[in-house]
């Protein structure tokens, strides 16, 4: 049985797993009336607020006799997930996109909003990170990456609280002129850009190797130091995970905009993920 709450699933791998299953029951609880069943596996759709449904479900469970065997069914999965996240933090201590994704959410103070772009780093956060209990925003533009800095600036202006914006180098290049909007901020705003010299997210997709650089990854050989200077942003380029943490914490505690650039070799994250997937594939739940 699958019980899904809310809208579209972020994880592609979870979607593929659901798509491959022959589920006896697949219930979708969603307050919106829009169609949402890409796998065509849904057997029951409940249009209701999630809180209303869960409270009713809890009340029904209390009123009925539930055997002890019904509890703890997901403990093995939770334990495996915790061991996996702990292993990533322990194994990847050098500064990389993978270690950044595994650790950076621990650096976000309370009352700090998050804006996540549509780059490889967001996929890594989905696989290796744990999001804090804070307001999180995103914008899926027509091209996937257009207007992300402008949207983050709008979110920060509207909420009037510190904001951390995380995105990739191609996304930032696509909306570079919107850095000018950040100068008006009276609250801390940190733009953390992972620069892997192009579209490294395509390392995870089945694209032809011969055309990967020219048509997909499109390396540019640029950094953002002069862009930060042109728009009057404080600029930091850490070389260690500890330096990245210090820069992020200081930026979120300082008035005005900060641009933090994390440079990683092209293809680095793809190789790390292949090794990590192989390790997880052979792991046991217990």
JORABEL-V796013 format. One record per pair of residues at least 4 apart in sequence whose ideal C-beta (glycine too) atoms are under 6 Angstrom apart, sorted by the first residue. I is the first residue (numbers start at 1). J is the second residue. If there is no record, write none. Layout:
I;J
I;J
This chain:
1;25
2;23
2;26
3;27
4;28
5;29
5;50
9;14
9;15
10;126
11;126
18;39
19;39
23;41
25;43
26;41
26;42
26;43
27;44
28;42
28;45
29;46
29;50
29;53
31;49
33;47
37;42
48;52
48;53
61;66
66;70
74;78
76;285
80;285
87;91
88;92
88;102
88;128
89;102
92;98
92;99
95;240
95;241
96;264
97;121
97;124
97;194
97;264
97;269
98;124
98;272
99;241
100;104
101;124
101;125
101;128
101;129
102;128
105;129
105;130
105;131
105;132
107;245
107;248
107;249
108;112
108;132
108;164
111;161
112;134
112;162
112;252
113;135
113;159
113;161
113;163
114;134
114;136
114;164
115;137
115;152
115;155
115;165
116;122
116;138
116;166
117;148
117;167
117;171
118;144
118;145
119;167
119;168
119;171
120;168
120;200
120;201
121;166
121;168
121;194
124;128
125;129
137;155
139;151
141;146
141;147
145;171
145;174
146;174
147;151
147;175
148;167
148;171
148;175
149;175
149;178
150;178
152;165
153;181
153;182
156;163
156;185
156;189
162;187
162;188
162;252
163;189
164;190
165;191
166;192
167;171
167;172
167;193
168;194
169;193
169;195
170;199
172;193
176;227
179;231
180;231
182;189
182;257
183;232
185;189
185;257
188;252
188;254
189;257
190;251
190;252
190;258
191;259
192;260
193;261
194;262
195;261
195;263
196;200
196;264
196;266
197;219
197;266
198;217
198;218
198;219
199;216
199;217
200;269
202;207
202;216
202;217
203;270
207;212
207;216
211;215
212;216
212;217
213;217
224;228
224;261
225;235
228;233
228;235
228;259
233;257
233;259
234;258
235;259
236;247
236;260
237;261
238;243
238;244
238;247
247;260
250;254
251;258
264;268
273;277
